[in-house]
Amino acid sequence: NAGVTQTPKFQVLKTGQSMTLQCAQDMNHNSMYWYRQDPGMGLRLIYYSASEGTTDKGEVPNGYNVSRLNKREFSLRLESAAPSQTSVYFCASRRTGDYNEQFFGPGTRLTVL
Amino acid sequence: AQSVAQPEDQVNVAEGNPLTVKCTYSVSGNPYLFWYVQYPNRGLQFLLKYITGDNLVKGSYGFEAEFNKSQTSFHLKKPSALVSDSALYFCAVGGVGGSQGNLIFGKGTKLSVKP
């Protein structure tokens, strides 16, 4: 059981380049989430998917798009990267139910030059 | 607006001493609360949660947390700190907004345990 996996682990982009961050979970969870973590700011929700086929904006969605490819996979796309998107990105998943905890992946460290 | 505050950026404790990491929240309705831990260069790991019932919640690695409704607090505690407890700790509140399962995280508290 790998849990939540993310690729790549590290990435350096130039301003204006695009890329997709991949996330997959093998726990048969319905809900998946993308966060960014910046020093002194905690985790901020970018997008989430309550179930396969649905996606919704979180607190900081500007500059990002997501795709819930199937129940296992939830990708995050940066169409035109900006230095302000330099951050550590975490994917998480959660079993359906009001009080269930989220399980996190190891993160992707992204630097935009 | 719902929010979570962790008033201390860093907490320093000597090994063997008790530790407390503070968290206060502001939500409408009944919250449910979580603590997560993040070790360097790792993702967040779930420690414990409060839903309802007993105000003292026990979790992983000997940690516990005390829910206090009147003070709107959910402080994380451990009777005897270990050097290996050194990490970044996040408090989070759920049951907020219109989206089930979404969490609001505090900014995190760095715990440093010295031998």
gemmi code that builds the backbone of each chain (N, CA, C; Angstrom):
import gemmi

chains = {
    "A": [
        ("ASN", (0.832, -1.194, 0.000), (0.000, 0.000, 0.000), (0.872, 1.251, 0.000)),
        ("ALA", (0.949, 1.928, -1.152), (1.835, 3.078, -1.261), (1.224, 4.328, -0.639)),
        ("GLY", (-0.106, 4.369, -0.457), (-0.747, 5.555, 0.092), (-0.952, 6.595, -0.997)),
        ("VAL", (-0.449, 7.806, -0.755), (-0.537, 8.898, -1.715), (0.857, 9.136, -2.295)),
        ("THR", (0.965, 9.065, -3.606), (2.246, 9.291, -4.274), (2.158, 10.534, -5.150)),
        ("GLN", (3.286, 11.242, -5.251), (3.363, 12.459, -6.059), (4.604, 12.423, -6.926)),
        ("THR", (4.459, 12.882, -8.154), (5.604, 13.056, -9.038), (5.494, 14.387, -9.748)),
        ("PRO", (6.635, 15.055, -9.998), (7.974, 14.712, -9.532), (8.190, 15.142, -8.094)),
        ("LYS", (9.337, 14.830, -7.521), (9.675, 15.290, -6.178), (10.216, 16.716, -6.215)),
        ("PHE", (10.945, 17.046, -7.253), (11.526, 18.378, -7.418), (11.334, 18.831, -8.859)),
        ("GLN", (11.187, 20.138, -9.058), (11.080, 20.669, -10.408), (11.505, 22.125, -10.393)),
        ("VAL", (12.279, 22.489, -11.416), (12.642, 23.889, -11.616), (12.083, 24.316, -12.969)),
        ("LEU", (11.344, 25.398, -12.991), (10.756, 25.929, -14.208), (11.231, 27.353, -14.439)),
        ("LYS", (11.149, 27.777, -15.678), (11.342, 29.180, -15.989), (9.965, 29.844, -16.075)),
        ("THR", (9.949, 31.122, -15.787), (8.690, 31.873, -15.879), (8.051, 31.658, -17.242)),
        ("GLY", (6.754, 31.328, -17.222), (6.016, 31.134, -18.459), (5.914, 29.686, -18.912)),
        ("GLN", (6.745, 28.826, -18.356), (6.661, 27.415, -18.721), (5.454, 26.761, -18.047)),
        ("SER", (5.045, 25.643, -18.603), (3.917, 24.921, -18.029), (4.375, 23.558, -17.523)),
        ("MET", (3.615, 23.013, -16.593), (3.896, 21.659, -16.126), (2.686, 21.110, -15.393)),
        ("THR", (2.674, 19.803, -15.245), (1.614, 19.117, -14.520), (2.218, 18.316, -13.385)),
        ("LEU", (1.652, 18.506, -12.198), (2.020, 17.716, -11.033), (1.035, 16.556, -10.923)),
        ("GLN", (1.608, 15.371, -10.730), (0.770, 14.177, -10.693), (0.583, 13.690, -9.257)),
        ("CYS", (-0.599, 13.175, -8.990), (-0.918, 12.609, -7.677), (-1.771, 11.368, -7.881)),
        ("ALA", (-1.471, 10.322, -7.131), (-2.276, 9.114, -7.182), (-2.388, 8.528, -5.783)),
        ("GLN", (-3.545, 7.915, -5.523), (-3.752, 7.242, -4.230), (-4.340, 5.858, -4.478)),
        ("ASP", (-3.926, 4.933, -3.613), (-4.374, 3.558, -3.760), (-5.233, 3.113, -2.582)),
        ("MET", (-5.885, 4.052, -1.924), (-6.689, 3.746, -0.745), (-8.187, 3.763, -1.043)),
        ("ASN", (-8.528, 3.913, -2.328), (-9.926, 3.930, -2.749), (-10.708, 5.090, -2.125)),
        ("HIS", (-10.003, 6.207, -1.913), (-10.647, 7.383, -1.342), (-11.399, 8.157, -2.414)),
        ("ASN", (-12.527, 8.725, -2.005), (-13.313, 9.518, -2.945), (-12.786, 10.941, -3.094)),
        ("SER", (-12.332, 11.530, -2.005), (-11.953, 12.952, -2.023), (-10.454, 13.126, -2.149)),
        ("MET", (-10.076, 14.118, -2.954), (-8.654, 14.434, -3.119), (-8.470, 15.940, -3.119)),
        ("TYR", (-7.256, 16.363, -2.729), (-6.981, 17.779, -2.480), (-5.589, 18.153, -2.973)),
        ("TRP", (-5.446, 19.413, -3.384), (-4.145, 19.989, -3.654), (-3.946, 21.214, -2.759)),
        ("TYR", (-2.782, 21.217, -2.079), (-2.398, 22.338, -1.219), (-1.048, 22.883, -1.674)),
        ("ARG", (-0.797, 24.115, -1.291), (0.554, 24.656, -1.366), (0.973, 25.092, 0.027)),
        ("GLN", (2.272, 24.879, 0.303), (2.819, 25.237, 1.606), (3.918, 26.261, 1.418)),
        ("ASP", (3.753, 27.396, 2.033), (4.740, 28.464, 1.989), (5.162, 28.800, 3.408)),
        ("PRO", (6.422, 29.185, 3.605), (6.925, 29.449, 4.963), (6.053, 30.453, 5.713)),
        ("GLY", (5.686, 30.098, 6.934), (4.902, 30.995, 7.773), (3.445, 31.135, 7.381)),
        ("MET", (2.997, 30.351, 6.404), (1.606, 30.495, 5.953), (0.810, 29.205, 6.066)),
        ("GLY", (1.397, 28.172, 6.577), (0.658, 26.932, 6.701), (0.345, 26.334, 5.349)),
        ("LEU", (-0.705, 25.555, 5.297), (-1.156, 24.946, 4.049), (-2.400, 25.683, 3.563)),
        ("ARG", (-2.403, 25.964, 2.280), (-3.562, 26.633, 1.680), (-4.117, 25.765, 0.566)),
        ("LEU", (-5.422, 25.606, 0.566), (-6.083, 24.731, -0.383), (-6.187, 25.398, -1.745)),
        ("ILE", (-5.741, 24.694, -2.770), (-5.781, 25.222, -4.135), (-7.062, 24.755, -4.828)),
        ("TYR", (-7.231, 23.466, -4.926), (-8.411, 22.846, -5.509), (-8.687, 21.554, -4.751)),
        ("TYR", (-9.923, 21.103, -4.856), (-10.256, 19.803, -4.311), (-11.274, 19.122, -5.208)),
        ("SER", (-11.371, 17.807, -4.984), (-12.315, 16.987, -5.737), (-13.031, 16.102, -4.731)),
        ("ALA", (-14.298, 16.387, -4.494), (-15.056, 15.633, -3.495), (-15.324, 14.212, -3.959)),
        ("SER", (-15.393, 14.024, -5.268), (-15.608, 12.689, -5.808), (-15.179, 12.689, -7.265)),
        ("GLU", (-15.047, 11.520, -7.817), (-14.656, 11.405, -9.218), (-15.640, 12.183, -10.093)),
        ("GLY", (-15.090, 13.016, -10.971), (-15.933, 13.778, -11.874), (-16.276, 15.173, -11.404)),
        ("THR", (-15.868, 15.524, -10.187), (-16.136, 16.866, -9.673), (-14.858, 17.516, -9.183)),
        ("THR", (-14.736, 18.810, -9.423), (-13.630, 19.592, -8.874), (-14.156, 20.954, -8.449)),
        ("ASP", (-13.532, 21.522, -7.435), (-13.951, 22.831, -6.943), (-12.745, 23.635, -6.505)),
        ("LYS", (-12.907, 24.960, -6.570), (-11.832, 25.847, -6.172), (-11.716, 25.906, -4.659)),
        ("GLY", (-10.459, 26.052, -4.212), (-10.197, 26.289, -2.812), (-9.888, 27.744, -2.562)),
        ("GLU", (-8.977, 27.963, -1.645), (-8.657, 29.325, -1.218), (-7.816, 30.092, -2.236)),
        ("VAL", (-6.899, 29.395, -2.920), (-5.942, 30.064, -3.812), (-5.872, 29.387, -5.174)),
        ("PRO", (-6.937, 29.422, -5.981), (-6.959, 28.669, -7.237), (-6.338, 29.376, -8.443)),
        ("ASN", (-6.093, 30.689, -8.321), (-5.658, 31.443, -9.503), (-4.307, 30.956, -10.006)),
        ("GLY", (-4.239, 30.713, -11.311), (-3.005, 30.262, -11.934), (-2.882, 28.755, -12.029)),
        ("TYR", (-3.899, 28.045, -11.556), (-3.870, 26.582, -11.543), (-5.120, 26.005, -12.189)),
        ("ASN", (-4.955, 24.794, -12.716), (-6.095, 23.993, -13.145), (-5.897, 22.570, -12.640)),
        ("VAL", (-6.994, 21.838, -12.533), (-6.903, 20.465, -12.049), (-7.716, 19.549, -12.946)),
        ("SER", (-7.363, 18.272, -12.863), (-8.116, 17.227, -13.546), (-8.223, 16.026, -12.628)),
        ("ARG", (-9.465, 15.588, -12.422), (-9.652, 14.321, -11.694), (-9.798, 13.244, -12.770)),
        ("LEU", (-8.701, 12.605, -13.075), (-8.627, 11.706, -14.214), (-9.466, 10.452, -13.987)),
        ("ASN", (-9.475, 9.983, -12.784), (-10.261, 8.817, -12.378), (-10.273, 8.847, -10.850)),
        ("LYS", (-10.745, 7.787, -10.235), (-10.836, 7.825, -8.781), (-9.469, 7.914, -8.127)),
        ("ARG", (-8.454, 7.350, -8.759), (-7.121, 7.274, -8.159), (-6.306, 8.545, -8.359)),
        ("GLU", (-6.501, 9.239, -9.477), (-5.537, 10.260, -9.888), (-6.145, 11.662, -9.939)),
        ("PHE", (-5.356, 12.623, -9.465), (-5.787, 14.023, -9.420), (-4.572, 14.870, -9.754)),
        ("SER", (-4.566, 15.523, -10.903), (-3.394, 16.272, -11.334), (-3.616, 17.770, -11.207)),
        ("LEU", (-2.511, 18.463, -11.029), (-2.526, 19.933, -10.894), (-1.657, 20.511, -11.999)),
        ("ARG", (-2.217, 21.448, -12.761), (-1.481, 22.020, -13.900), (-1.238, 23.507, -13.704)),
        ("LEU", (0.001, 23.890, -13.985), (0.376, 25.288, -14.052), (0.548, 25.628, -15.521)),
        ("GLU", (-0.306, 26.450, -16.069), (-0.274, 26.740, -17.508), (0.861, 27.696, -17.865)),
        ("SER", (1.105, 28.678, -17.025), (2.158, 29.656, -17.280), (2.752, 30.034, -15.925)),
        ("ALA", (3.815, 29.315, -15.572), (4.348, 29.446, -14.218), (4.884, 30.842, -13.932)),
        ("ALA", (4.688, 31.265, -12.683), (5.177, 32.558, -12.216), (6.013, 32.344, -10.957)),
        ("PRO", (6.971, 33.236, -10.684), (7.794, 33.077, -9.464), (6.958, 32.965, -8.196)),
        ("SER", (5.782, 33.585, -8.172), (4.918, 33.500, -6.985), (4.389, 32.089, -6.746)),
        ("GLN", (4.549, 31.218, -7.721), (4.112, 29.831, -7.569), (5.228, 28.916, -7.055)),
        ("THR", (6.360, 29.497, -6.762), (7.417, 28.752, -6.079), (6.898, 28.338, -4.712)),
        ("SER", (6.879, 27.032, -4.452), (6.250, 26.530, -3.241), (6.475, 25.021, -3.153)),
        ("VAL", (6.010, 24.449, -2.058), (5.934, 22.996, -1.942), (4.461, 22.616, -2.074)),
        ("TYR", (4.195, 21.690, -2.972), (2.818, 21.298, -3.262), (2.537, 19.912, -2.693)),
        ("PHE", (1.426, 19.816, -1.976), (1.019, 18.547, -1.384), (-0.332, 18.128, -1.916)),
        ("CYS", (-0.422, 16.847, -2.190), (-1.679, 16.222, -2.543), (-2.152, 15.427, -1.325)),
        ("ALA", (-3.455, 15.344, -1.148), (-4.010, 14.573, -0.037), (-5.275, 13.871, -0.496)),
        ("SER", (-5.637, 12.816, 0.208), (-6.887, 12.135, -0.087), (-7.594, 11.802, 1.210)),
        ("ARG", (-8.888, 11.502, 1.092), (-9.704, 11.274, 2.292), (-10.853, 10.351, 1.953)),
        ("ARG", (-11.123, 9.463, 2.884), (-12.288, 8.579, 2.735), (-13.554, 9.380, 2.985)),
        ("THR", (-14.615, 9.092, 2.306), (-15.884, 9.796, 2.479), (-16.381, 9.653, 3.912)),
        ("GLY", (-16.885, 10.745, 4.439), (-17.381, 10.755, 5.824), (-16.966, 12.055, 6.461)),
        ("ASP", (-17.823, 12.621, 7.277), (-17.610, 13.985, 7.755), (-16.320, 14.161, 8.534)),
        ("TYR", (-15.917, 13.185, 9.279), (-14.847, 13.411, 10.265), (-13.557, 12.683, 9.940)),
        ("ASN", (-13.442, 12.182, 8.747), (-12.250, 11.406, 8.412), (-11.072, 12.303, 8.100)),
        ("GLU", (-9.895, 11.837, 8.511), (-8.696, 12.622, 8.305), (-8.206, 12.506, 6.874)),
        ("GLN", (-7.385, 13.472, 6.497), (-6.738, 13.455, 5.189), (-5.370, 12.786, 5.296)),
        ("PHE", (-5.004, 12.101, 4.216), (-3.699, 11.459, 4.105), (-2.899, 12.209, 3.036)),
        ("PHE", (-1.664, 12.533, 3.382), (-0.853, 13.391, 2.517), (0.236, 12.630, 1.787)),
        ("GLY", (0.549, 13.129, 0.588), (1.697, 12.656, -0.146), (2.968, 13.332, 0.343)),
        ("PRO", (4.122, 12.944, -0.239), (5.419, 13.466, 0.223), (5.740, 14.863, -0.278)),
        ("GLY", (4.986, 15.362, -1.250), (5.189, 16.736, -1.710), (6.036, 16.844, -2.966)),
        ("THR", (5.836, 17.959, -3.672), (6.658, 18.344, -4.820), (7.194, 19.739, -4.549)),
        ("ARG", (8.507, 19.858, -4.580), (9.128, 21.166, -4.363), (9.360, 21.827, -5.714)),
        ("LEU", (8.648, 22.918, -5.966), (8.692, 23.606, -7.255), (9.342, 24.966, -7.102)),
        ("THR", (10.309, 25.223, -7.973), (10.952, 26.537, -8.035), (10.716, 27.125, -9.417)),
        ("VAL", (10.215, 28.356, -9.448), (9.995, 29.057, -10.717), (10.953, 30.242, -10.765)),
        ("LEU", (11.823, 30.222, -11.768), (12.849, 31.276, -11.884), (12.389, 32.422, -12.768)),
    ],
    "B": [
        ("ALA", (-15.624, 34.696, 9.863), (-14.863, 33.746, 9.051), (-14.165, 32.737, 9.972)),
        ("GLN", (-14.109, 31.502, 9.484), (-13.449, 30.466, 10.283), (-11.936, 30.648, 10.224)),
        ("SER", (-11.298, 30.368, 11.330), (-9.841, 30.506, 11.370), (-9.244, 29.633, 12.464)),
        ("VAL", (-7.961, 29.401, 12.309), (-7.195, 28.658, 13.298), (-5.932, 29.456, 13.586)),
        ("ALA", (-5.589, 29.570, 14.841), (-4.387, 30.308, 15.214), (-3.454, 29.425, 16.029)),
        ("GLN", (-2.201, 29.462, 15.672), (-1.149, 28.845, 16.474), (-0.242, 29.991, 16.897)),
        ("PRO", (-0.386, 30.434, 18.130), (0.243, 31.695, 18.540), (1.761, 31.651, 18.644)),
        ("GLU", (2.343, 30.474, 18.690), (3.797, 30.353, 18.827), (4.400, 29.818, 17.535)),
        ("ASP", (5.369, 30.573, 16.994), (6.076, 30.078, 15.812), (6.981, 28.914, 16.178)),
        ("GLN", (7.554, 28.973, 17.391), (8.486, 27.937, 17.821), (8.305, 27.672, 19.307)),
        ("VAL", (8.463, 26.399, 19.659), (8.441, 25.967, 21.056), (9.710, 25.164, 21.301)),
        ("ASN", (10.422, 25.540, 22.341), (11.662, 24.840, 22.706), (11.458, 24.118, 24.027)),
        ("VAL", (11.828, 22.844, 24.052), (11.636, 22.005, 25.238), (12.863, 21.129, 25.431)),
        ("ALA", (13.188, 20.872, 26.661), (14.258, 19.924, 26.952), (13.688, 18.503, 26.954)),
        ("GLU", (14.497, 17.575, 26.486), (14.064, 16.175, 26.440), (13.651, 15.716, 27.836)),
        ("GLY", (12.528, 15.003, 27.906), (12.033, 14.509, 29.186), (11.033, 15.435, 29.850)),
        ("ASN", (11.017, 16.692, 29.423), (10.049, 17.645, 29.976), (8.722, 17.550, 29.236)),
        ("PRO", (7.637, 17.983, 29.880), (6.352, 18.008, 29.164), (6.344, 19.112, 28.109)),
        ("LEU", (5.567, 18.885, 27.061), (5.467, 19.894, 26.019), (3.998, 20.229, 25.757)),
        ("THR", (3.772, 21.477, 25.351), (2.454, 21.931, 24.926), (2.617, 22.768, 23.677)),
        ("VAL", (1.833, 22.471, 22.661), (1.762, 23.292, 21.459), (0.332, 23.817, 21.378)),
        ("LYS", (0.210, 25.135, 21.296), (-1.095, 25.763, 21.453), (-1.822, 25.955, 20.127)),
        ("CYS", (-3.162, 25.871, 20.216), (-4.022, 26.095, 19.062), (-5.334, 26.685, 19.546)),
        ("THR", (-5.791, 27.731, 18.904), (-7.130, 28.258, 19.160), (-7.866, 28.354, 17.843)),
        ("TYR", (-9.169, 28.296, 17.906), (-9.948, 28.285, 16.682), (-11.114, 29.254, 16.793)),
        ("SER", (-11.640, 29.612, 15.632), (-12.831, 30.445, 15.575), (-13.695, 29.916, 14.445)),
        ("VAL", (-14.783, 29.267, 14.803), (-15.701, 28.717, 13.805), (-17.122, 28.897, 14.304)),
        ("SER", (-18.045, 28.857, 13.391), (-19.459, 28.836, 13.759), (-19.900, 27.382, 13.816)),
        ("GLY", (-20.717, 27.061, 14.756), (-21.156, 25.682, 14.899), (-20.141, 24.843, 15.648)),
        ("ASN", (-20.322, 23.544, 15.583), (-19.433, 22.627, 16.297), (-18.265, 22.232, 15.399)),
        ("PRO", (-17.057, 22.504, 15.850), (-15.912, 22.183, 15.004), (-15.474, 20.740, 15.204)),
        ("TYR", (-14.751, 20.238, 14.244), (-13.939, 19.073, 14.553), (-12.498, 19.438, 14.206)),
        ("LEU", (-11.595, 18.973, 15.035), (-10.228, 19.500, 15.086), (-9.206, 18.396, 14.927)),
        ("PHE", (-8.106, 18.747, 14.297), (-7.040, 17.794, 14.000), (-5.687, 18.374, 14.410)),
        ("TRP", (-4.772, 17.455, 14.681), (-3.357, 17.786, 14.739), (-2.603, 16.905, 13.761)),
        ("TYR", (-1.695, 17.545, 13.011), (-0.805, 16.854, 12.091), (0.640, 17.211, 12.444)),
        ("VAL", (1.555, 16.309, 12.082), (2.981, 16.562, 12.270), (3.688, 16.425, 10.926)),
        ("GLN", (4.667, 17.289, 10.715), (5.464, 17.235, 9.481), (6.939, 17.165, 9.846)),
        ("TYR", (7.578, 16.054, 9.502), (9.014, 15.932, 9.671), (9.702, 16.530, 8.446)),
        ("PRO", (10.965, 16.931, 8.579), (11.643, 17.620, 7.477), (11.535, 16.862, 6.160)),
        ("ASN", (11.179, 17.601, 5.124), (11.109, 17.072, 3.760), (10.117, 15.909, 3.621)),
        ("ARG", (9.078, 15.928, 4.441), (8.059, 14.898, 4.389), (6.690, 15.533, 4.289)),
        ("GLY", (5.693, 14.718, 3.959), (4.308, 15.175, 3.991), (3.780, 15.192, 5.411)),
        ("LEU", (2.553, 15.678, 5.567), (1.939, 15.732, 6.890), (1.435, 14.361, 7.291)),
        ("GLN", (1.584, 14.064, 8.597), (1.066, 12.819, 9.141), (0.014, 13.132, 10.196)),
        ("PHE", (-1.072, 12.424, 10.150), (-2.166, 12.596, 11.103), (-1.733, 12.129, 12.495)),
        ("LEU", (-2.018, 12.956, 13.516), (-1.718, 12.585, 14.896), (-2.967, 12.206, 15.675)),
        ("LEU", (-3.974, 13.071, 15.640), (-5.191, 12.825, 16.403), (-6.280, 13.787, 15.956)),
        ("LYS", (-7.507, 13.492, 16.399), (-8.627, 14.364, 16.067), (-9.649, 14.374, 17.198)),
        ("TYR", (-10.374, 15.470, 17.269), (-11.499, 15.602, 18.183), (-12.764, 15.779, 17.345)),
        ("ILE", (-13.765, 14.947, 17.691), (-15.060, 15.082, 17.019), (-16.101, 15.512, 18.041)),
        ("THR", (-16.254, 14.709, 19.063), (-17.206, 15.013, 20.117), (-16.869, 14.121, 21.303)),
        ("GLY", (-17.505, 14.386, 22.446), (-17.318, 13.503, 23.589), (-16.199, 13.947, 24.508)),
        ("ASP", (-15.385, 13.010, 24.955), (-14.326, 13.267, 25.925), (-13.405, 14.373, 25.422)),
        ("ASN", (-13.163, 15.345, 26.289), (-12.352, 16.493, 25.869), (-10.876, 16.161, 25.735)),
        ("LEU", (-10.420, 15.062, 26.284), (-9.026, 14.652, 26.165), (-8.937, 13.543, 25.124)),
        ("VAL", (-8.194, 13.834, 24.082), (-8.079, 12.895, 22.971), (-6.661, 12.350, 22.934)),
        ("LYS", (-6.526, 11.055, 22.812), (-5.191, 10.451, 22.713), (-4.907, 10.088, 21.274)),
        ("GLY", (-3.637, 10.243, 20.883), (-3.266, 9.975, 19.516), (-1.988, 9.182, 19.401)),
        ("SER", (-1.339, 9.338, 18.254), (-0.129, 8.574, 17.956), (1.069, 9.116, 18.725)),
        ("TYR", (2.079, 8.260, 18.893), (3.392, 8.615, 19.449), (3.309, 9.231, 20.848)),
        ("GLY", (2.273, 8.904, 21.613), (2.148, 9.398, 22.977), (1.573, 10.791, 23.107)),
        ("PHE", (1.149, 11.382, 22.007), (0.552, 12.716, 22.049), (-0.910, 12.652, 22.463)),
        ("GLU", (-1.356, 13.720, 23.061), (-2.753, 13.897, 23.401), (-3.114, 15.364, 23.233)),
        ("ALA", (-4.394, 15.641, 23.151), (-4.833, 17.027, 22.992), (-6.080, 17.245, 23.828)),
        ("GLU", (-6.183, 18.468, 24.341), (-7.300, 18.812, 25.202), (-8.185, 19.833, 24.523)),
        ("PHE", (-9.428, 19.483, 24.314), (-10.402, 20.385, 23.720), (-11.068, 21.196, 24.827)),
        ("ASN", (-11.099, 22.510, 24.668), (-11.735, 23.384, 25.643), (-12.686, 24.317, 24.899)),
        ("LYS", (-13.967, 24.033, 25.003), (-14.947, 24.789, 24.204), (-15.036, 26.249, 24.661)),
        ("SER", (-14.976, 26.479, 25.976), (-15.127, 27.844, 26.469), (-13.955, 28.731, 26.063)),
        ("GLN", (-12.776, 28.139, 25.956), (-11.601, 28.900, 25.538), (-11.320, 28.734, 24.051)),
        ("THR", (-12.143, 28.015, 23.357), (-11.969, 27.686, 21.921), (-10.525, 27.288, 21.638)),
        ("SER", (-10.043, 26.325, 22.426), (-8.660, 25.887, 22.259), (-8.588, 24.377, 22.075)),
        ("PHE", (-7.486, 23.962, 21.512), (-7.237, 22.528, 21.264), (-5.721, 22.341, 21.320)),
        ("HIS", (-5.179, 22.376, 22.524), (-3.727, 22.324, 22.707), (-3.215, 20.895, 22.649)),
        ("LEU", (-2.075, 20.741, 21.986), (-1.408, 19.443, 21.869), (-0.426, 19.287, 23.027)),
        ("LYS", (-0.409, 18.083, 23.610), (0.449, 17.875, 24.783), (1.129, 16.510, 24.713)),
        ("LYS", (2.247, 16.450, 25.434), (2.936, 15.176, 25.619), (3.646, 15.243, 26.962)),
        ("PRO", (3.510, 14.215, 27.793), (4.073, 14.284, 29.147), (5.595, 14.339, 29.183)),
        ("SER", (6.252, 13.691, 28.220), (7.704, 13.621, 28.243), (8.222, 13.701, 26.806)),
        ("ALA", (8.849, 14.802, 26.473), (9.276, 15.032, 25.092), (10.512, 14.211, 24.731)),
        ("LEU", (10.569, 13.827, 23.453), (11.728, 13.133, 22.899), (12.377, 14.013, 21.838)),
        ("VAL", (13.680, 13.832, 21.656), (14.364, 14.584, 20.596), (13.707, 14.303, 19.249)),
        ("SER", (13.250, 13.091, 19.056), (12.630, 12.698, 17.791), (11.262, 13.357, 17.571)),
        ("ASP", (10.724, 14.029, 18.583), (9.477, 14.770, 18.418), (9.697, 16.098, 17.687)),
        ("SER", (10.936, 16.492, 17.524), (11.243, 17.751, 16.848), (10.694, 17.720, 15.424)),
        ("ALA", (9.824, 18.664, 15.125), (9.123, 18.672, 13.838), (8.249, 19.918, 13.791)),
        ("LEU", (7.516, 20.038, 12.705), (6.549, 21.127, 12.522), (5.152, 20.565, 12.772)),
        ("TYR", (4.392, 21.241, 13.634), (3.077, 20.756, 14.023), (1.994, 21.717, 13.543)),
        ("PHE", (0.963, 21.124, 12.954), (-0.139, 21.913, 12.421), (-1.448, 21.517, 13.094)),
        ("CYS", (-2.189, 22.537, 13.489), (-3.559, 22.369, 13.948), (-4.479, 22.677, 12.773)),
        ("ALA", (-5.605, 21.967, 12.674), (-6.543, 22.213, 11.586), (-7.970, 22.036, 12.096)),
        ("VAL", (-8.864, 22.778, 11.492), (-10.276, 22.672, 11.849), (-11.067, 22.265, 10.614)),
        ("GLY", (-12.010, 21.363, 10.785), (-12.845, 20.893, 9.699), (-14.297, 21.211, 9.965)),
        ("GLY", (-15.144, 20.768, 9.048), (-16.565, 21.020, 9.183), (-16.904, 22.467, 8.938)),
        ("VAL", (-16.117, 23.107, 8.072), (-16.312, 24.532, 7.836), (-16.765, 24.758, 6.401)),
        ("GLY", (-17.443, 25.851, 6.181), (-17.891, 26.176, 4.843), (-18.892, 25.152, 4.343)),
        ("GLY", (-19.053, 25.086, 3.047), (-20.031, 24.190, 2.454), (-19.442, 22.873, 1.985)),
        ("SER", (-18.199, 22.644, 2.243), (-17.541, 21.481, 1.665), (-17.101, 20.513, 2.745)),
        ("GLN", (-17.722, 19.373, 2.730), (-17.356, 18.381, 3.734), (-15.910, 17.966, 3.573)),
        ("GLY", (-15.264, 17.862, 4.696), (-13.903, 17.332, 4.681), (-12.832, 18.378, 4.488)),
        ("ASN", (-13.194, 19.588, 4.032), (-12.156, 20.607, 3.845), (-11.658, 21.102, 5.183)),
        ("LEU", (-10.371, 21.347, 5.242), (-9.730, 21.782, 6.476), (-9.138, 23.169, 6.311)),
        ("ILE", (-9.127, 23.901, 7.422), (-8.360, 25.144, 7.504), (-7.216, 24.879, 8.465)),
        ("PHE", (-5.993, 25.143, 7.987), (-4.801, 24.867, 8.772), (-4.279, 26.130, 9.440)),
        ("GLY", (-3.706, 25.951, 10.628), (-2.917, 27.007, 11.229), (-1.588, 27.129, 10.501)),
        ("LYS", (-0.799, 28.105, 10.913), (0.459, 28.384, 10.207), (1.583, 27.463, 10.637)),
        ("GLY", (1.358, 26.684, 11.662), (2.352, 25.724, 12.098), (3.211, 26.232, 13.240)),
        ("THR", (3.645, 25.296, 14.090), (4.553, 25.592, 15.199), (5.722, 24.640, 15.111)),
        ("LYS", (6.918, 25.198, 15.101), (8.106, 24.361, 15.062), (8.469, 23.956, 16.486)),
        ("LEU", (8.504, 22.663, 16.725), (8.889, 22.137, 18.030), (10.333, 21.691, 17.978)),
        ("SER", (11.116, 22.185, 18.906), (12.516, 21.794, 18.997), (12.757, 21.197, 20.380)),
        ("VAL", (13.166, 19.935, 20.400), (13.440, 19.246, 21.652), (14.937, 19.007, 21.738)),
        ("LYS", (15.554, 19.574, 22.754), (17.008, 19.468, 22.927), (17.344, 18.385, 23.950)),
        ("PRO", (18.443, 17.661, 23.692), (18.848, 16.609, 24.634), (19.362, 17.195, 25.945)),
    ],
}
model = gemmi.Model(1)
for chain_id, residues in chains.items():
    chain = gemmi.Chain(chain_id)
    for i, (resn, *xyz) in enumerate(residues, 1):
        res = gemmi.Residue()
        res.name, res.seqid = resn, gemmi.SeqId(i, " ")
        for name, pos in zip(("N", "CA", "C"), xyz):
            atom = gemmi.Atom()
            atom.name, atom.element = name, gemmi.Element(name[0])
            atom.pos, atom.b_iso = gemmi.Position(*pos), 0.0
            res.add_atom(atom)
        chain.add_residue(res)
    model.add_chain(chain)
structure = gemmi.Structure()
structure.add_model(model)
structure.setup_entities()
